[in-house]
Amino acid sequence: MKSSDLNRFALRSLAAAAMLAGCGASQPPIGAVGAMPQTTARATHADLSVGNDDWNHGNGDVAIFAQGKKSPIRTISAGMRAPNGSAFDSNGDLYIANDGSTKKPGDVTVYDPRSGRLIRTISDGISEPDDLILDHSGELYVANYGNNSVTVYAAGSSRLLRTITEGISFPGALALDANDNCFVTNYSSVTEYARASTRLIRTITDGVFAAGDLTFDSAGKLYVSNLEASHNSVTVYAAQTFHLLRTITQGLDYPLWLALDKRNRLYALNLYGEETGSVTVYAPDTSQPMRTITDGILGPTTMVLDPSGDLYVANGKICNSSRKCNQGSVSAYAPSSDEPSLQIKIGIHNPVTLAIDPKH
């Protein structure tokens, strides 16, 4: 398999295989991990969604946790097949991107997390979805690795509105700017598409090497993580023009996931930093880490920041050479803390995607 043919799910699968063989410190293959903006959580609804993937059977489930709790409110499994992306809409409904299995193709399933009820399944145009995101109007965007496309669906519906294919090649992560223009990571580029359109606005290639995640700061600057072994970095681009401003390399080791807090501090999740994983944190407009978080991180797969600045890191299933396995966990960190304030293990088995309920 060529490195350019590895999507986010393949990266997680192969990394997990190395961990299961007791080789967690070896270098992972190249892949992409998608970004999803998270918004405020409401106390009456579930705060945290943790998607668990069953590597062996192509199934999986989602555990729903109230804020600050170690045990799930409920676990949802209906319709899930290898979940690898998640997001809440403005009503608090939960969307899951299912990579699928050899017997069943990928799709997107939508749930009421308060009851666990499966609301609908979206499959038209979907093939091995890697990421999903919702715009301000509620339209759903899905990055399909299996057919090199981004498909867009009407708000609250399974109706396919449009399919974007121009410039798309092994799509991984999605992000929307303040104008709801859609940005997509491809293996060797980032492409931008006009709001509510399939029109390709621009292609960014300068500084892009095996693009992983991408996100925007409050000023509109674009951040892209690069996973090619010789170019482990985060590249930063000017708002609107997207000229390359700087390249961050210090403290990075396969930066799978990016996040920015309200102060525009950058968080980068490293799969094999310090041999087990780390999160490096950078002050705004700097390239040197201000701190590195390693406590409570082992084989990380994803992370998310909530609106209060709390950081959640998902740690994947790890097995040693004798096949004794740690089923995974989620570590939570208060703002500016390097030690976990909460570690969640109940209801967790190989967590690969996190989302925060947007309703408050």
NULUM-121961 format. One record per residue (C-alpha): residue number from 1; residue in three letters; x, y, z. Coordinates in steps of 0.2 Angstrom, whole numbers, plus 5000, padded with zeros to 4 digits. Example, Ala and Ser with C-alpha at 12.3 -4.5 7.8 and 13.67 -1.06 7.14 Angstrom:
{i=1	aa=ALA	px=5062	py=4978	pz=5039} .
{i=2	aa=SER	px=5068	py=4995	pz=5036} .
This chain:
{i=1	aa=MET	px=5000	py=5000	pz=5000} .
{i=2	aa=LYS	px=5007	py=5017	pz=4995} .
{i=3	aa=SER	px=5008	py=5030	pz=5009} .
{i=4	aa=SER	px=4997	py=5041	pz=4998} .
{i=5	aa=ASP	px=4983	py=5028	pz=4999} .
{i=6	aa=LEU	px=4982	py=5028	pz=5018} .
{i=7	aa=ASN	px=4968	py=5038	pz=5025} .
{i=8	aa=ARG	px=4964	py=5042	pz=5043} .
{i=9	aa=PHE	px=4956	py=5026	pz=5047} .
{i=10	aa=ALA	px=4970	py=5016	pz=5039} .
{i=11	aa=LEU	px=4982	py=5026	pz=5050} .
{i=12	aa=ARG	px=4973	py=5022	pz=5066} .
{i=13	aa=SER	px=4971	py=5003	pz=5061} .
{i=14	aa=LEU	px=4989	py=5001	pz=5057} .
{i=15	aa=ALA	px=4995	py=5011	pz=5072} .
{i=16	aa=ALA	px=4983	py=5000	pz=5082} .
{i=17	aa=ALA	px=4990	py=4984	pz=5075} .
{i=18	aa=ALA	px=5008	py=4990	pz=5080} .
{i=19	aa=MET	px=5002	py=4993	pz=5097} .
{i=20	aa=LEU	px=4993	py=4976	pz=5098} .
{i=21	aa=ALA	px=5009	py=4968	pz=5093} .
{i=22	aa=GLY	px=5018	py=4977	pz=5107} .
{i=23	aa=CYS	px=5027	py=4989	pz=5095} .
{i=24	aa=GLY	px=5019	py=5006	pz=5101} .
{i=25	aa=ALA	px=5035	py=5015	pz=5100} .
{i=26	aa=SER	px=5038	py=5012	pz=5081} .
{i=27	aa=GLN	px=5035	py=5025	pz=5068} .
{i=28	aa=PRO	px=5017	py=5025	pz=5062} .
{i=29	aa=PRO	px=5012	py=5026	pz=5043} .
{i=30	aa=ILE	px=5006	py=5042	pz=5035} .
{i=31	aa=GLY	px=4988	py=5046	pz=5037} .
{i=32	aa=ALA	px=4976	py=5060	pz=5040} .
{i=33	aa=VAL	px=4965	py=5065	pz=5055} .
{i=34	aa=GLY	px=4951	py=5076	pz=5053} .
{i=35	aa=ALA	px=4946	py=5092	pz=5063} .
{i=36	aa=MET	px=4929	py=5096	pz=5070} .
{i=37	aa=PRO	px=4925	py=5113	pz=5079} .
{i=38	aa=GLN	px=4916	py=5110	pz=5095} .
{i=39	aa=THR	px=4904	py=5122	pz=5104} .
{i=40	aa=THR	px=4897	py=5124	pz=5121} .
{i=41	aa=ALA	px=4889	py=5109	pz=5130} .
{i=42	aa=ARG	px=4873	py=5110	pz=5140} .
{i=43	aa=ALA	px=4871	py=5103	pz=5157} .
{i=44	aa=THR	px=4854	py=5094	pz=5154} .
{i=45	aa=HIS	px=4861	py=5085	pz=5139} .
{i=46	aa=ALA	px=4876	py=5073	pz=5138} .
{i=47	aa=ASP	px=4892	py=5083	pz=5137} .
{i=48	aa=LEU	px=4905	py=5071	pz=5130} .
{i=49	aa=SER	px=4903	py=5058	pz=5116} .
{i=50	aa=VAL	px=4917	py=5045	pz=5115} .
{i=51	aa=GLY	px=4917	py=5034	pz=5099} .
{i=52	aa=ASN	px=4924	py=5016	pz=5102} .
{i=53	aa=ASP	px=4930	py=5006	pz=5087} .
{i=54	aa=ASP	px=4930	py=4987	pz=5087} .
{i=55	aa=TRP	px=4945	py=4984	pz=5075} .
{i=56	aa=ASN	px=4941	py=4965	pz=5074} .
{i=57	aa=HIS	px=4923	py=4965	pz=5069} .
{i=58	aa=GLY	px=4920	py=4982	pz=5060} .
{i=59	aa=ASN	px=4907	py=4987	pz=5073} .
{i=60	aa=GLY	px=4909	py=4999	pz=5088} .
{i=61	aa=ASP	px=4899	py=5010	pz=5099} .
{i=62	aa=VAL	px=4898	py=5028	pz=5107} .
{i=63	aa=ALA	px=4898	py=5031	pz=5126} .
{i=64	aa=ILE	px=4889	py=5046	pz=5132} .
{i=65	aa=PHE	px=4896	py=5055	pz=5147} .
{i=66	aa=ALA	px=4889	py=5069	pz=5158} .
{i=67	aa=GLN	px=4902	py=5083	pz=5162} .
{i=68	aa=GLY	px=4915	py=5077	pz=5175} .
{i=69	aa=LYS	px=4908	py=5059	pz=5176} .
{i=70	aa=LYS	px=4918	py=5043	pz=5175} .
{i=71	aa=SER	px=4903	py=5032	pz=5170} .
{i=72	aa=PRO	px=4893	py=5034	pz=5154} .
{i=73	aa=ILE	px=4875	py=5039	pz=5155} .
{i=74	aa=ARG	px=4872	py=5027	pz=5140} .
{i=75	aa=THR	px=4880	py=5017	pz=5126} .
{i=76	aa=ILE	px=4874	py=5018	pz=5109} .
{i=77	aa=SER	px=4878	py=5004	pz=5096} .
{i=78	aa=ALA	px=4864	py=5003	pz=5083} .
{i=79	aa=GLY	px=4870	py=5005	pz=5066} .
{i=80	aa=MET	px=4888	py=5008	pz=5070} .
{i=81	aa=ARG	px=4902	py=5000	pz=5059} .
{i=82	aa=ALA	px=4919	py=5006	pz=5063} .
{i=83	aa=PRO	px=4915	py=5024	pz=5069} .
{i=84	aa=ASN	px=4930	py=5036	pz=5065} .
{i=85	aa=GLY	px=4922	py=5054	pz=5066} .
{i=86	aa=SER	px=4909	py=5063	pz=5076} .
{i=87	aa=ALA	px=4900	py=5079	pz=5078} .
{i=88	aa=PHE	px=4885	py=5087	pz=5086} .
{i=89	aa=ASP	px=4873	py=5098	pz=5077} .
{i=90	aa=SER	px=4865	py=5114	pz=5085} .
{i=91	aa=ASN	px=4850	py=5103	pz=5091} .
{i=92	aa=GLY	px=4862	py=5091	pz=5100} .
{i=93	aa=ASP	px=4859	py=5077	pz=5088} .
{i=94	aa=LEU	px=4875	py=5066	pz=5086} .
{i=95	aa=TYR	px=4882	py=5062	pz=5069} .
{i=96	aa=ILE	px=4894	py=5047	pz=5067} .
{i=97	aa=ALA	px=4905	py=5044	pz=5052} .
{i=98	aa=ASN	px=4906	py=5025	pz=5050} .
{i=99	aa=ASP	px=4920	py=5018	pz=5039} .
{i=100	aa=GLY	px=4911	py=5002	pz=5037} .
{i=101	aa=SER	px=4916	py=4984	pz=5035} .
{i=102	aa=THR	px=4920	py=4971	pz=5021} .
{i=103	aa=LYS	px=4901	py=4966	pz=5022} .
{i=104	aa=LYS	px=4893	py=4983	pz=5024} .
{i=105	aa=PRO	px=4898	py=5000	pz=5016} .
{i=106	aa=GLY	px=4902	py=5016	pz=5026} .
{i=107	aa=ASP	px=4888	py=5028	pz=5030} .
{i=108	aa=VAL	px=4884	py=5042	pz=5042} .
{i=109	aa=THR	px=4872	py=5038	pz=5057} .
{i=110	aa=VAL	px=4862	py=5051	pz=5067} .
{i=111	aa=TYR	px=4857	py=5049	pz=5085} .
{i=112	aa=ASP	px=4847	py=5057	pz=5098} .
{i=113	aa=PRO	px=4860	py=5055	pz=5112} .
{i=114	aa=ARG	px=4847	py=5058	pz=5126} .
{i=115	aa=SER	px=4838	py=5042	pz=5121} .
{i=116	aa=GLY	px=4850	py=5033	pz=5111} .
{i=117	aa=ARG	px=4838	py=5032	pz=5097} .
{i=118	aa=LEU	px=4845	py=5030	pz=5079} .
{i=119	aa=ILE	px=4836	py=5045	pz=5069} .
{i=120	aa=ARG	px=4842	py=5041	pz=5052} .
{i=121	aa=THR	px=4856	py=5033	pz=5041} .
{i=122	aa=ILE	px=4864	py=5043	pz=5027} .
{i=123	aa=SER	px=4872	py=5033	pz=5013} .
{i=124	aa=ASP	px=4869	py=5042	pz=4997} .
{i=125	aa=GLY	px=4886	py=5046	pz=4989} .
{i=126	aa=ILE	px=4896	py=5040	pz=5005} .
{i=127	aa=SER	px=4911	py=5029	pz=5004} .
{i=128	aa=GLU	px=4923	py=5026	pz=5018} .
{i=129	aa=PRO	px=4920	py=5043	pz=5026} .
{i=130	aa=ASP	px=4935	py=5050	pz=5035} .
{i=131	aa=ASP	px=4927	py=5066	pz=5043} .
{i=132	aa=LEU	px=4911	py=5076	pz=5044} .
{i=133	aa=ILE	px=4907	py=5093	pz=5049} .
{i=134	aa=LEU	px=4891	py=5104	pz=5050} .
{i=135	aa=ASP	px=4890	py=5122	pz=5044} .
{i=136	aa=HIS	px=4881	py=5137	pz=5052} .
{i=137	aa=SER	px=4865	py=5132	pz=5042} .
{i=138	aa=GLY	px=4866	py=5114	pz=5048} .
{i=139	aa=GLU	px=4871	py=5107	pz=5031} .
{i=140	aa=LEU	px=4882	py=5091	pz=5033} .
{i=141	aa=TYR	px=4899	py=5089	pz=5024} .
{i=142	aa=VAL	px=4907	py=5072	pz=5023} .
{i=143	aa=ALA	px=4924	py=5068	pz=5017} .
{i=144	aa=ASN	px=4924	py=5052	pz=5007} .
{i=145	aa=TYR	px=4941	py=5043	pz=5006} .
{i=146	aa=GLY	px=4933	py=5028	pz=4996} .
{i=147	aa=ASN	px=4927	py=5038	pz=4981} .
{i=148	aa=ASN	px=4938	py=5054	pz=4982} .
{i=149	aa=SER	px=4924	py=5066	pz=4986} .
{i=150	aa=VAL	px=4915	py=5078	pz=4998} .
{i=151	aa=THR	px=4897	py=5076	pz=4999} .
{i=152	aa=VAL	px=4885	py=5089	pz=5006} .
{i=153	aa=TYR	px=4867	py=5085	pz=5013} .
{i=154	aa=ALA	px=4853	py=5096	pz=5018} .
{i=155	aa=ALA	px=4851	py=5101	pz=5036} .
{i=156	aa=GLY	px=4842	py=5088	pz=5046} .
{i=157	aa=SER	px=4840	py=5077	pz=5031} .
{i=158	aa=SER	px=4847	py=5063	pz=5021} .
{i=159	aa=ARG	px=4845	py=5072	pz=5005} .
{i=160	aa=LEU	px=4861	py=5074	pz=4995} .
{i=161	aa=LEU	px=4863	py=5092	pz=4989} .
{i=162	aa=ARG	px=4880	py=5092	pz=4979} .
{i=163	aa=THR	px=4896	py=5082	pz=4977} .
{i=164	aa=ILE	px=4913	py=5090	pz=4976} .
{i=165	aa=THR	px=4926	py=5081	pz=4967} .
{i=166	aa=GLU	px=4938	py=5094	pz=4958} .
{i=167	aa=GLY	px=4954	py=5094	pz=4967} .
{i=168	aa=ILE	px=4950	py=5080	pz=4979} .
{i=169	aa=SER	px=4962	py=5066	pz=4981} .
{i=170	aa=PHE	px=4962	py=5055	pz=4997} .
{i=171	aa=PRO	px=4952	py=5068	pz=5007} .
{i=172	aa=GLY	px=4955	py=5067	pz=5026} .
{i=173	aa=ALA	px=4950	py=5082	pz=5036} .
{i=174	aa=LEU	px=4937	py=5096	pz=5034} .
{i=175	aa=ALA	px=4936	py=5113	pz=5041} .
{i=176	aa=LEU	px=4925	py=5128	pz=5038} .
{i=177	aa=ASP	px=4931	py=5146	pz=5039} .
{i=178	aa=ALA	px=4920	py=5161	pz=5045} .
{i=179	aa=ASN	px=4911	py=5162	pz=5028} .
{i=180	aa=ASP	px=4908	py=5144	pz=5028} .
{i=181	aa=ASN	px=4920	py=5141	pz=5014} .
{i=182	aa=CYS	px=4925	py=5122	pz=5015} .
{i=183	aa=PHE	px=4943	py=5117	pz=5016} .
{i=184	aa=VAL	px=4949	py=5099	pz=5013} .
{i=185	aa=THR	px=4965	py=5091	pz=5017} .
{i=186	aa=ASN	px=4971	py=5080	pz=5002} .
{i=187	aa=TYR	px=4987	py=5070	pz=5003} .
{i=188	aa=SER	px=4998	py=5084	pz=4995} .
{i=189	aa=SER	px=4987	py=5099	pz=4996} .
{i=190	aa=VAL	px=4973	py=5109	pz=5005} .
{i=191	aa=THR	px=4959	py=5114	pz=4993} .
{i=192	aa=GLU	px=4946	py=5127	pz=4997} .
{i=193	aa=TYR	px=4928	py=5128	pz=4990} .
{i=194	aa=ALA	px=4915	py=5142	pz=4989} .
{i=195	aa=ARG	px=4901	py=5142	pz=5002} .
{i=196	aa=ALA	px=4885	py=5132	pz=4995} .
{i=197	aa=SER	px=4895	py=5127	pz=4979} .
{i=198	aa=THR	px=4906	py=5115	pz=4971} .
{i=199	aa=ARG	px=4918	py=5128	pz=4965} .
{i=200	aa=LEU	px=4936	py=5126	pz=4968} .
{i=201	aa=ILE	px=4943	py=5143	pz=4974} .
{i=202	aa=ARG	px=4961	py=5138	pz=4977} .
{i=203	aa=THR	px=4974	py=5124	pz=4980} .
{i=204	aa=ILE	px=4987	py=5126	pz=4993} .
{i=205	aa=THR	px=5003	py=5116	pz=4991} .
{i=206	aa=ASP	px=5017	py=5126	pz=4998} .
{i=207	aa=GLY	px=5022	py=5118	pz=5014} .
{i=208	aa=VAL	px=5010	py=5103	pz=5013} .
{i=209	aa=PHE	px=5017	py=5086	pz=5015} .
{i=210	aa=ALA	px=5005	py=5072	pz=5019} .
{i=211	aa=ALA	px=4992	py=5084	pz=5026} .
{i=212	aa=GLY	px=4984	py=5078	pz=5042} .
{i=213	aa=ASP	px=4973	py=5090	pz=5052} .
{i=214	aa=LEU	px=4968	py=5108	pz=5049} .
{i=215	aa=THR	px=4960	py=5122	pz=5059} .
{i=216	aa=PHE	px=4958	py=5141	pz=5059} .
{i=217	aa=ASP	px=4962	py=5154	pz=5073} .
{i=218	aa=SER	px=4950	py=5168	pz=5077} .
{i=219	aa=ALA	px=4960	py=5180	pz=5065} .
{i=220	aa=GLY	px=4957	py=5168	pz=5051} .
{i=221	aa=LYS	px=4974	py=5161	pz=5049} .
{i=222	aa=LEU	px=4975	py=5143	pz=5043} .
{i=223	aa=TYR	px=4985	py=5129	pz=5052} .
{i=224	aa=VAL	px=4989	py=5112	pz=5044} .
{i=225	aa=SER	px=4998	py=5098	pz=5051} .
{i=226	aa=ASN	px=5010	py=5088	pz=5040} .
{i=227	aa=LEU	px=5013	py=5069	pz=5044} .
{i=228	aa=GLU	px=5027	py=5065	pz=5031} .
{i=229	aa=ALA	px=5041	py=5058	pz=5041} .
{i=230	aa=SER	px=5054	py=5070	pz=5034} .
{i=231	aa=HIS	px=5042	py=5085	pz=5036} .
{i=232	aa=ASN	px=5034	py=5083	pz=5054} .
{i=233	aa=SER	px=5027	py=5101	pz=5055} .
{i=234	aa=VAL	px=5013	py=5113	pz=5057} .
{i=235	aa=THR	px=5012	py=5126	pz=5043} .
{i=236	aa=VAL	px=5003	py=5142	pz=5046} .
{i=237	aa=TYR	px=4995	py=5153	pz=5032} .
{i=238	aa=ALA	px=4989	py=5171	pz=5032} .
{i=239	aa=ALA	px=4970	py=5174	pz=5032} .
{i=240	aa=GLN	px=4962	py=5176	pz=5015} .
{i=241	aa=THR	px=4978	py=5176	pz=5005} .
{i=242	aa=PHE	px=4984	py=5159	pz=5013} .
{i=243	aa=HIS	px=5003	py=5163	pz=5010} .
{i=244	aa=LEU	px=5014	py=5153	pz=5021} .
{i=245	aa=LEU	px=5019	py=5163	pz=5036} .
{i=246	aa=ARG	px=5029	py=5150	pz=5046} .
{i=247	aa=THR	px=5033	py=5132	pz=5049} .
{i=248	aa=ILE	px=5032	py=5125	pz=5067} .
{i=249	aa=THR	px=5044	py=5109	pz=5069} .
{i=250	aa=GLN	px=5049	py=5110	pz=5087} .
{i=251	aa=GLY	px=5040	py=5097	pz=5099} .
{i=252	aa=LEU	px=5031	py=5088	pz=5085} .
{i=253	aa=ASP	px=5031	py=5070	pz=5081} .
{i=254	aa=TYR	px=5017	py=5064	pz=5069} .
{i=255	aa=PRO	px=5005	py=5078	pz=5074} .
{i=256	aa=LEU	px=4988	py=5070	pz=5070} .
{i=257	aa=TRP	px=4976	py=5082	pz=5078} .
{i=258	aa=LEU	px=4976	py=5101	pz=5080} .
{i=259	aa=ALA	px=4966	py=5113	pz=5091} .
{i=260	aa=LEU	px=4966	py=5131	pz=5096} .
{i=261	aa=ASP	px=4958	py=5138	pz=5112} .
{i=262	aa=LYS	px=4950	py=5155	pz=5114} .
{i=263	aa=ARG	px=4967	py=5163	pz=5117} .
{i=264	aa=ASN	px=4973	py=5156	pz=5100} .
{i=265	aa=ARG	px=4985	py=5144	pz=5109} .
{i=266	aa=LEU	px=4989	py=5130	pz=5098} .
{i=267	aa=TYR	px=4988	py=5112	pz=5104} .
{i=268	aa=ALA	px=4996	py=5098	pz=5093} .
{i=269	aa=LEU	px=4992	py=5080	pz=5097} .
{i=270	aa=ASN	px=5008	py=5069	pz=5094} .
{i=271	aa=LEU	px=5005	py=5050	pz=5091} .
{i=272	aa=TYR	px=5023	py=5045	pz=5096} .
{i=273	aa=GLY	px=5030	py=5060	pz=5105} .
{i=274	aa=GLU	px=5040	py=5054	pz=5120} .
{i=275	aa=GLU	px=5038	py=5036	pz=5113} .
{i=276	aa=THR	px=5020	py=5036	pz=5120} .
{i=277	aa=GLY	px=5012	py=5051	pz=5114} .
{i=278	aa=SER	px=5010	py=5070	pz=5119} .
{i=279	aa=VAL	px=5002	py=5086	pz=5117} .
{i=280	aa=THR	px=5012	py=5101	pz=5114} .
{i=281	aa=VAL	px=5006	py=5118	pz=5117} .
{i=282	aa=TYR	px=5011	py=5134	pz=5108} .
{i=283	aa=ALA	px=5008	py=5153	pz=5113} .
{i=284	aa=PRO	px=5000	py=5163	pz=5099} .
{i=285	aa=ASP	px=5011	py=5167	pz=5084} .
{i=286	aa=THR	px=5026	py=5157	pz=5091} .
{i=287	aa=SER	px=5035	py=5141	pz=5085} .
{i=288	aa=GLN	px=5043	py=5135	pz=5102} .
{i=289	aa=PRO	px=5032	py=5125	pz=5113} .
{i=290	aa=MET	px=5027	py=5133	pz=5129} .
{i=291	aa=ARG	px=5023	py=5116	pz=5137} .
{i=292	aa=THR	px=5022	py=5098	pz=5133} .
{i=293	aa=ILE	px=5009	py=5086	pz=5141} .
{i=294	aa=THR	px=5013	py=5068	pz=5143} .
{i=295	aa=ASP	px=5005	py=5063	pz=5159} .
{i=296	aa=GLY	px=4990	py=5052	pz=5156} .
{i=297	aa=ILE	px=4994	py=5050	pz=5137} .
{i=298	aa=LEU	px=4997	py=5033	pz=5130} .
{i=299	aa=GLY	px=4994	py=5029	pz=5111} .
{i=300	aa=PRO	px=4983	py=5044	pz=5108} .
{i=301	aa=THR	px=4971	py=5044	pz=5094} .
{i=302	aa=THR	px=4962	py=5061	pz=5095} .
{i=303	aa=MET	px=4958	py=5076	pz=5106} .
{i=304	aa=VAL	px=4946	py=5090	pz=5109} .
{i=305	aa=LEU	px=4945	py=5106	pz=5118} .
{i=306	aa=ASP	px=4928	py=5111	pz=5126} .
{i=307	aa=PRO	px=4923	py=5130	pz=5127} .
{i=308	aa=SER	px=4930	py=5132	pz=5145} .
{i=309	aa=GLY	px=4947	py=5126	pz=5139} .
{i=310	aa=ASP	px=4947	py=5109	pz=5146} .
{i=311	aa=LEU	px=4957	py=5097	pz=5135} .
{i=312	aa=TYR	px=4951	py=5079	pz=5132} .
{i=313	aa=VAL	px=4963	py=5066	pz=5125} .
{i=314	aa=ALA	px=4958	py=5049	pz=5119} .
{i=315	aa=ASN	px=4970	py=5035	pz=5122} .
{i=316	aa=GLY	px=4969	py=5019	pz=5111} .
{i=317	aa=LYS	px=4969	py=5001	pz=5115} .
{i=318	aa=ILE	px=4987	py=4995	pz=5119} .
{i=319	aa=CYS	px=4993	py=4977	pz=5120} .
{i=320	aa=ASN	px=5010	py=4971	pz=5126} .
{i=321	aa=SER	px=5020	py=4957	pz=5119} .
{i=322	aa=SER	px=5011	py=4944	pz=5130} .
{i=323	aa=ARG	px=4994	py=4951	pz=5123} .
{i=324	aa=LYS	px=4989	py=4959	pz=5139} .
{i=325	aa=CYS	px=4979	py=4974	pz=5134} .
{i=326	aa=ASN	px=4974	py=4991	pz=5141} .
{i=327	aa=GLN	px=4957	py=4994	pz=5133} .
{i=328	aa=GLY	px=4960	py=5013	pz=5132} .
{i=329	aa=SER	px=4955	py=5029	pz=5141} .
{i=330	aa=VAL	px=4950	py=5047	pz=5140} .
{i=331	aa=SER	px=4961	py=5059	pz=5150} .
{i=332	aa=ALA	px=4954	py=5076	pz=5154} .
{i=333	aa=TYR	px=4965	py=5092	pz=5159} .
{i=334	aa=ALA	px=4960	py=5108	pz=5166} .
{i=335	aa=PRO	px=4966	py=5124	pz=5157} .
{i=336	aa=SER	px=4985	py=5126	pz=5159} .
{i=337	aa=SER	px=4987	py=5110	pz=5168} .
{i=338	aa=ASP	px=4999	py=5096	pz=5163} .
{i=339	aa=GLU	px=4991	py=5083	pz=5174} .
{i=340	aa=PRO	px=4974	py=5075	pz=5171} .
{i=341	aa=SER	px=4960	py=5080	pz=5182} .
{i=342	aa=LEU	px=4949	py=5065	pz=5177} .
{i=343	aa=GLN	px=4953	py=5048	pz=5168} .
{i=344	aa=ILE	px=4938	py=5039	pz=5161} .
{i=345	aa=LYS	px=4940	py=5020	pz=5158} .
{i=346	aa=ILE	px=4922	py=5013	pz=5161} .
{i=347	aa=GLY	px=4913	py=5011	pz=5144} .
{i=348	aa=ILE	px=4930	py=5014	pz=5135} .
{i=349	aa=HIS	px=4937	py=5002	pz=5123} .
{i=350	aa=ASN	px=4949	py=5009	pz=5109} .
{i=351	aa=PRO	px=4942	py=5026	pz=5108} .
{i=352	aa=VAL	px=4945	py=5035	pz=5092} .
{i=353	aa=THR	px=4933	py=5050	pz=5091} .
{i=354	aa=LEU	px=4927	py=5063	pz=5103} .
{i=355	aa=ALA	px=4914	py=5076	pz=5102} .
{i=356	aa=ILE	px=4906	py=5089	pz=5114} .
{i=357	aa=ASP	px=4888	py=5093	pz=5114} .
{i=358	aa=PRO	px=4885	py=5110	pz=5108} .
{i=359	aa=LYS	px=4869	py=5114	pz=5117} .
{i=360	aa=HIS	px=4870	py=5123	pz=5134} .
